[in-house]
Amino acid sequence: MSDKDKSSPSKPLRSSAVPRWDIETDVAIIGFGGAGACAAIEAADAGASVSLFELASASGGSTALSSAEIYMGGNGGTPVQQACGYEDDTENMLNYLRACFGNQADEDKLRAYCENSIAHYQWLTAMGVPFKMSELKERAIMALTDDCLLFTGNEKAHPFPEHAKPVPRGHNLEIEGDNGGPLLMKILTEAVAQRPAIEVHYEARALTLIQSDDGEVVGIVVRINQQEHYVKANKGVILCAGGFCMNEDMLRKYAPQFDCGLTPIGNPGDTGSGILMGMGAGGATVNMHECFVSLPYYPPASLTYGILVNDKGQRFINEDCYHGRVGYNALLQQRNSKRIYMITDVDGYGDYEKMSYLGAQVAGTGDTIEELEQELELPAGSLQHSLETYNQHAEQGSDPLFHKSEAWLRPIQPPYVALDCTLGRGPFYPFFTLGGLDSLPSGEVVNAEREVIPGLYAAGRTTAGIPRTASGYASGMSVGDATFFGRMAGQAAAKRQ
């Protein structure tokens, strides 16, 4: 086999062509982020020897770059939920997630995640992950205080309360500032180091899987110090190598609607290599066309009192939604609209210049709505009609067109301010992928007929997990999904004969 063939992730090496075994282990794991760390810990605790291979020179992955909110609930509520006065039924949590992702959801994964959510909370706290028994009640993308509980999705926004009772499930670690991800990975990395059965290899690039003639995955080829090493995995290989937001070719091929100048958020290793390895071994993929995308228009929370309009002066969303749902719908609007504007007033603009992630520039101001309409070059009367209709109903505490909750309804008064939320004109539109290998809740990768590929497991954004769309996403779903299903994959691989 040529060197080119060996280094192609989508072309597994046949075990009969392996010249030697340089490393032998029970479980080989590719990627030392949240999913890989949890998989390694569980596999080791189940009695397996583990070799963990990380492309970078340190652990972390995209988990370390995140706020590390963890979406948990059900089963009567986590200790934090209960301490804050919330009871969360498992079926209620399930109904909410079903409403979030519709027929794109994986029912088996949803149920496994919800039914075992409290056990996952207890496992995390046993690892030393700290959660404060407190709630942050303000509308925020993340808790910059050390408070724990937060509404991190669309739980209170139309139409989701029609499907499930609103309950906060975002659990932030007990640390101030946007430092949850580094703290979580520090704790998990220390837990890995405490287990003699886990051997970590940094600056180790996984090149391809090793597969027997009958389809069983028996190892991996990795490059360490410019040399190819052949790793024998007696029980299985777990792919925890992230998504593909850093791979423009894959994005263009599988998720073309998101190949439009968005800002990828993730680590440099999110190139889809783990997905390609799984595909090469016969693994099926699902949900590859979907990505998380956001328009982080709060903080300040006061901007929620404003309205978002397209270039026809028309509203298109209830503005109290989660920023991912708004970002997704704003992106859809821009297929046919040249501009997206946030229309607010001085009170709504508030502390925008002091605390904001949005990056949108002021596109216009006006003492009258007609003046603002002209400055934004909107069709005559369009914004005036939209704002008059909105204000008339907001005065009565209602929003019959888009059902924004009464808590965020008030008339927008002059003088007016418009922020340009158009993609490519300044605002921050971050994204990452939500598709990957099809897998069972155990982490076992399956083929197109949903038959298990022996010896192959995956977790984190290398798979299509709990979150399936930006429109139904809630902060904490990815870290919750990666850590939980990383654990399940580690347990399953360690038990395999």
C-alpha positions in Angstrom: 0.0 0.0 0.0 1.3 3.4 -0.9 2.0 6.2 1.6 -0.8 8.1 0.0 -3.3 5.3 0.7 -2.1 5.0 4.3 -2.7 8.6 5.0 -6.2 8.8 3.6 -8.7 8.8 6.4 -11.4 7.4 4.1 -9.3 4.4 3.1 -8.8 2.0 6.0 -5.7 -0.1 6.0 -6.3 -3.9 5.9 -5.0 -5.7 8.9 -3.3 -8.2 6.6 -1.1 -5.3 5.4 0.1 -4.1 8.8 3.9 -4.6 9.0 4.0 -4.7 12.8 2.1 -3.6 15.9 3.9 -0.7 17.6 1.3 -0.1 20.3 -1.3 -2.6 21.7 -4.2 -1.6 23.9 -7.8 -2.6 24.6 -9.4 0.7 23.6 -7.9 3.3 21.3 -9.5 6.8 21.4 -8.9 9.5 18.8 -9.4 13.0 20.3 -8.8 14.3 23.8 -11.7 16.8 24.2 -14.7 16.3 26.4 -16.0 13.2 24.6 -12.6 11.5 24.4 -11.8 12.3 28.0 -15.0 10.8 29.3 -14.7 7.8 27.1 -11.2 7.1 28.4 -12.2 7.5 32.0 -15.1 5.1 31.7 -13.2 2.5 29.7 -10.4 2.5 32.2 -12.8 2.3 35.1 -14.4 -0.7 33.4 -11.0 -2.5 33.5 -9.7 -1.8 30.0 -6.3 -0.4 29.0 -6.7 2.8 27.0 -4.5 4.6 24.5 -5.6 8.2 23.9 -4.3 10.0 20.8 -4.5 13.8 20.6 -3.5 15.9 17.5 -2.6 18.9 19.6 0.1 19.3 22.3 -2.5 19.4 25.1 -6.0 18.2 25.9 -9.0 20.4 25.3 -10.6 20.1 21.9 -13.6 22.3 21.3 -14.9 21.6 24.8 -12.1 23.8 26.2 -13.2 26.6 23.9 -16.8 26.5 25.0 -18.6 28.0 28.0 -19.2 24.3 29.1 -22.8 24.8 30.0 -24.2 21.3 30.4 -27.9 20.6 29.5 -29.4 18.3 32.2 -32.7 17.7 33.8 -35.7 15.3 34.1 -36.0 12.6 36.8 -37.6 15.2 39.1 -34.8 17.6 38.6 -31.1 17.9 39.3 -30.1 19.0 42.8 -29.5 22.5 41.4 -32.9 22.6 39.8 -34.6 21.4 43.0 -32.6 23.9 45.1 -33.9 26.7 42.8 -37.5 25.5 43.1 -37.9 23.6 39.8 -39.3 20.1 39.3 -38.4 18.6 35.9 -40.2 15.5 34.7 -38.4 13.2 32.3 -41.2 13.1 29.9 -41.4 16.9 30.0 -37.7 17.1 29.1 -38.3 14.5 26.3 -41.2 16.4 24.9 -39.2 19.6 24.8 -36.3 18.0 22.9 -38.8 16.3 20.5 -40.3 19.7 19.8 -36.8 21.1 19.2 -35.7 18.6 16.6 -38.9 17.0 15.2 -38.4 14.1 12.9 -34.6 14.8 12.7 -34.3 13.7 16.4 -32.9 10.3 17.4 -35.5 9.0 19.8 -33.3 6.4 21.3 -30.6 8.9 22.1 -33.1 11.4 23.4 -34.5 8.8 25.8 -31.2 7.5 26.9 -29.9 11.1 27.6 -33.0 12.2 29.5 -33.5 9.1 31.6 -29.9 9.1 32.7 -29.4 12.8 33.0 -29.4 12.9 36.8 -26.9 10.0 36.9 -24.7 12.0 34.5 -24.9 15.0 36.9 -23.8 12.8 39.7 -20.9 11.3 37.7 -19.7 14.8 36.8 -19.8 16.0 40.4 -18.0 12.8 41.5 -15.3 13.8 39.0 -15.1 17.1 40.9 -17.1 19.3 38.5 -18.5 22.1 40.7 -22.1 23.4 40.4 -23.4 26.2 42.6 -27.0 25.8 44.0 -28.1 29.1 42.4 -29.9 30.4 39.4 -29.1 33.3 37.1 -32.5 34.8 36.3 -31.5 37.4 33.7 -31.5 36.7 29.9 -28.0 35.8 29.0 -26.0 33.7 26.6 -23.9 32.4 29.5 -23.5 33.1 33.2 -20.6 35.4 33.7 -21.2 35.1 37.5 -20.5 31.7 39.2 -24.2 31.0 39.3 -25.3 27.7 37.8 -28.8 27.3 36.5 -30.0 29.3 33.4 -32.6 29.1 30.6 -30.2 28.4 27.7 -32.7 27.6 24.9 -36.2 28.3 23.6 -37.9 26.8 26.6 -40.0 29.9 27.2 -40.4 31.1 23.6 -43.2 30.3 21.2 -44.1 27.6 20.2 -42.2 25.5 22.7 -44.4 26.1 25.9 -47.2 24.4 23.9 -45.2 21.2 24.0 -43.4 21.2 27.3 -43.5 23.1 30.6 -40.6 25.7 30.6 -37.8 24.6 32.9 -34.2 25.8 32.9 -31.6 23.1 32.2 -28.4 24.9 31.4 -25.9 24.1 34.2 -22.9 26.4 34.3 -19.8 25.4 36.3 -19.1 27.4 39.5 -16.6 29.8 38.1 -16.9 33.5 37.1 -16.4 34.7 33.6 -16.5 32.6 30.4 -14.1 30.0 31.9 -16.3 26.9 32.2 -14.7 25.1 29.3 -11.1 25.4 30.5 -12.2 24.4 34.0 -14.1 21.3 32.8 -11.3 20.1 30.7 -8.8 20.7 33.5 -10.9 18.5 35.8 -11.3 15.8 33.2 -7.6 15.9 32.2 -6.6 15.4 35.8 -9.0 12.5 36.1 -7.4 10.9 33.0 -3.9 11.4 34.5 -5.0 9.7 37.7 -5.7 6.5 35.9 -2.6 4.3 35.2 -4.6 2.3 32.6 -4.7 5.4 30.3 -1.7 6.2 28.2 -1.9 9.6 26.5 -0.1 10.4 23.2 0.0 14.1 22.3 1.0 15.5 18.9 -0.3 12.2 17.5 -2.2 12.5 14.2 -4.6 9.7 13.5 -4.3 8.8 9.8 -6.8 6.0 9.2 -8.5 3.0 10.7 -7.2 -0.6 10.5 -9.9 -3.0 9.4 -9.9 -6.8 9.0 -11.2 -8.4 5.8 -14.5 -9.2 7.5 -15.1 -5.6 8.5 -14.0 -5.5 12.1 -12.1 -2.4 13.2 -9.0 -3.6 14.9 -6.8 -0.6 15.2 -5.6 2.7 13.8 -2.5 4.2 12.1 -1.1 7.3 13.8 1.8 9.6 13.0 4.0 10.4 16.0 7.3 12.2 15.5 7.0 11.9 11.8 6.7 8.2 12.0 3.7 6.0 11.3 2.8 3.8 14.2 0.4 0.8 14.0 -2.0 0.6 17.0 -3.8 -2.6 17.8 -7.1 -2.1 19.6 -8.3 -5.4 21.0 -11.7 -4.2 22.0 -12.4 -1.2 19.8 -11.6 2.3 18.5 -13.6 5.3 19.6 -13.7 8.3 17.3 -14.0 11.6 19.3 -12.3 13.9 16.7 -14.8 16.7 16.4 -16.9 18.0 13.6 -16.0 19.4 10.2 -16.5 23.2 10.4 -12.9 23.7 9.6 -13.1 21.7 6.4 -14.3 24.0 3.6 -14.5 21.1 1.1 -16.7 19.0 3.4 -18.8 22.0 4.3 -19.4 22.8 0.7 -20.3 19.2 -0.1 -22.5 18.3 2.8 -23.8 21.6 4.3 -23.8 24.0 1.3 -26.3 26.4 2.8 -23.8 27.2 5.6 -21.0 27.8 3.2 -21.7 31.5 3.1 -19.1 33.4 5.1 -20.0 32.3 8.6 -17.3 32.2 11.3 -16.4 28.7 12.3 -16.1 28.1 16.0 -14.1 25.1 17.1 -10.6 23.9 17.3 -8.2 23.5 14.3 -8.7 19.7 14.4 -12.4 20.0 13.5 -11.6 18.9 9.9 -14.0 16.0 9.7 -11.2 13.4 9.8 -13.0 11.2 12.3 -16.2 11.2 10.2 -14.2 10.3 7.1 -12.5 7.4 8.9 -15.9 6.1 10.0 -17.3 6.5 6.5 -14.3 4.6 5.1 -15.0 1.7 7.4 -18.6 1.6 6.2 -20.2 3.9 8.7 -23.4 5.8 7.7 -23.8 9.5 8.3 -26.9 11.5 9.2 -27.8 15.1 9.6 -24.7 16.3 7.7 -26.6 19.2 6.1 -27.3 20.9 9.5 -25.2 23.3 11.5 -25.5 25.4 14.5 -25.5 29.1 13.6 -26.1 32.1 15.9 -26.8 35.8 15.9 -25.8 36.7 19.5 -27.9 39.8 19.8 -28.0 39.6 23.6 -26.5 40.9 25.8 -27.8 43.4 26.5 -31.0 41.7 27.2 -32.9 44.9 26.5 -32.4 44.4 22.7 -35.1 41.6 23.1 -37.6 44.4 23.3 -36.8 45.4 19.8 -37.9 43.8 16.5 -36.0 42.1 13.7 -37.0 43.0 10.2 -35.9 42.1 6.7 -35.3 44.5 3.7 -39.1 44.7 3.2 -39.6 46.1 6.7 -41.3 42.8 7.8 -40.7 40.9 11.0 -39.9 37.2 10.7 -39.3 35.8 14.2 -40.4 36.3 17.8 -37.4 38.1 19.2 -37.4 36.4 22.6 -36.1 33.2 21.0 -32.6 31.7 21.7 -29.9 33.4 19.6 -29.3 30.2 17.6 -33.0 30.0 16.5 -32.9 33.7 15.6 -29.5 33.3 13.7 -30.9 30.3 11.7 -34.0 32.2 10.7 -32.0 35.3 9.9 -29.8 33.2 7.6 -32.9 31.8 5.9 -34.3 35.4 5.4 -31.1 36.5 3.7 -31.6 34.1 0.9 -34.1 36.6 -0.4 -33.3 39.7 1.6 -30.4 42.1 1.2 -30.6 43.4 4.7 -31.6 42.3 8.3 -32.1 45.1 10.9 -32.7 45.1 14.6 -35.0 48.1 15.3 -35.0 49.4 18.8 -35.1 52.6 20.8 -32.7 54.4 23.1 -33.8 52.3 26.1 -33.5 49.1 24.2 -30.1 50.0 22.8 -29.0 50.4 26.5 -25.6 49.1 27.2 -25.0 47.7 23.7 -21.7 49.6 23.3 -20.4 48.3 26.7 -21.5 44.6 26.6 -22.2 42.8 23.3 -21.0 39.9 21.2 -22.9 41.0 18.2 -20.6 43.4 16.4 -23.4 45.0 14.4 -23.0 48.6 13.4 -25.6 51.3 13.8 -27.2 51.5 10.3 -29.5 54.4 11.0 -31.3 56.6 13.5 -34.4 58.7 13.4 -36.7 60.8 15.4 -39.6 59.4 13.4 -40.1 56.0 12.0 -40.5 57.5 8.5 -37.0 59.1 8.9 -35.5 55.8 9.9 -37.3 54.0 7.1 -35.8 56.4 4.5 -32.4 56.2 6.0 -32.5 52.4 5.7 -33.9 52.6 2.2 -36.8 50.4 3.1 -40.0 50.4 1.0 -42.2 53.4 1.8 -44.6 52.7 4.6 -43.2 49.2 5.3 -41.4 49.7 8.5 -44.1 52.2 9.6 -46.8 49.6 9.2 -44.7 46.9 11.0 -43.9 49.1 13.9 -47.4 50.5 14.3 -48.9 47.0 14.3 -46.3 45.8 16.8 -46.7 48.8 19.1 -50.5 48.6 19.0 -50.5 45.1 20.3 -47.5 45.4 22.6 -49.5 48.1 24.4 -52.0 45.4 25.2 -49.4 42.8 26.1 -49.9 40.7 23.0 -48.1 39.7 19.8 -50.6 37.9 17.6 -48.3 37.7 14.6 -45.2 36.0 16.2 -46.2 35.4 19.9 -43.3 37.1 21.6 -43.9 36.6 25.4 -45.5 39.4 27.3 -42.4 39.8 29.4 -40.6 41.2 26.4 -43.4 43.3 24.9 -43.5 47.1 25.2 -44.0 49.8 22.5 -40.8 51.0 20.8 -40.6 54.7 21.1 -38.7 57.5 19.4 -35.8 58.2 18.9 -35.2 55.0 17.0 -32.0 53.0 16.4 -31.3 50.3 13.7 -28.5 47.8 14.0 -27.3 46.2 10.7 -27.5 42.5 11.4 -26.8 41.5 7.8 -24.3 38.7 7.3 -21.0 40.1 5.9 -21.6 43.6 7.1 -20.1 43.3 10.6 -22.2 41.1 12.8 -20.8 37.9 14.3 -22.4 34.8 12.8 -20.6 31.8 14.4 -21.3 28.2 13.3 -20.3 24.6 13.8 -21.5 21.3 12.3 -24.3 19.1 13.7 -24.0 16.1 11.4 -21.7 13.0 11.6 -21.6 9.3 11.9 -24.8 7.4 12.7 -24.4 5.6 16.0 -26.4 3.9 18.7 -26.7 5.4 22.3 -23.9 2.9 23.2 -21.6 4.8 20.8 -21.5 1.9 18.3 -21.3 3.1 14.8 -23.7 1.6 12.3 -23.8 1.2 8.5 -26.6 2.3 6.1 -28.7 -0.7 7.2 -28.1 0.3 10.9 -26.0 -2.8 11.4 -23.2 -2.4 14.0 -19.6 -2.1 12.6 -17.7 -4.4 15.0 -15.1 -2.5 17.0 -16.0 1.0 15.9 -17.5 3.6 18.3 -17.9 7.4 18.1 -19.0 10.3 20.3 -19.2 14.1 20.3 -19.5 16.1 17.1 -18.0 13.2 15.2 -21.5 11.8 15.5 -25.0 13.2 15.0 -26.0 13.4 18.6 -28.8 15.1 20.6 -28.7 18.6 18.9 -29.8 18.4 15.3 -30.7 22.0 14.2 -29.8 25.5 15.1 -33.5 26.4 15.4 -34.0 23.9 18.2 -30.6 24.2 19.9 -29.9 25.2 23.5 -26.5 26.0 25.0 -25.2 23.0 26.8 -26.5 20.4 24.4 -23.2 19.8 22.7 -21.1 19.5 25.9 -23.9 17.5 27.6 -24.1 15.2 24.5 -20.3 14.8 24.1 -19.6 14.0 27.8 -22.6 11.7 28.2 -22.2 9.7 25.0 -18.5 9.7 25.4 -19.0 7.8 28.6 -21.4 5.4 27.0 -18.9 4.6 24.2 -16.2 4.1 26.7 -18.3 1.7 28.7 -19.5 -0.2 25.6 -16.0 -0.6 24.1 -14.5 -1.8 27.4 -17.2 -4.5 27.7 -16.7 -5.8 24.2 -15.2 -9.3 23.9 
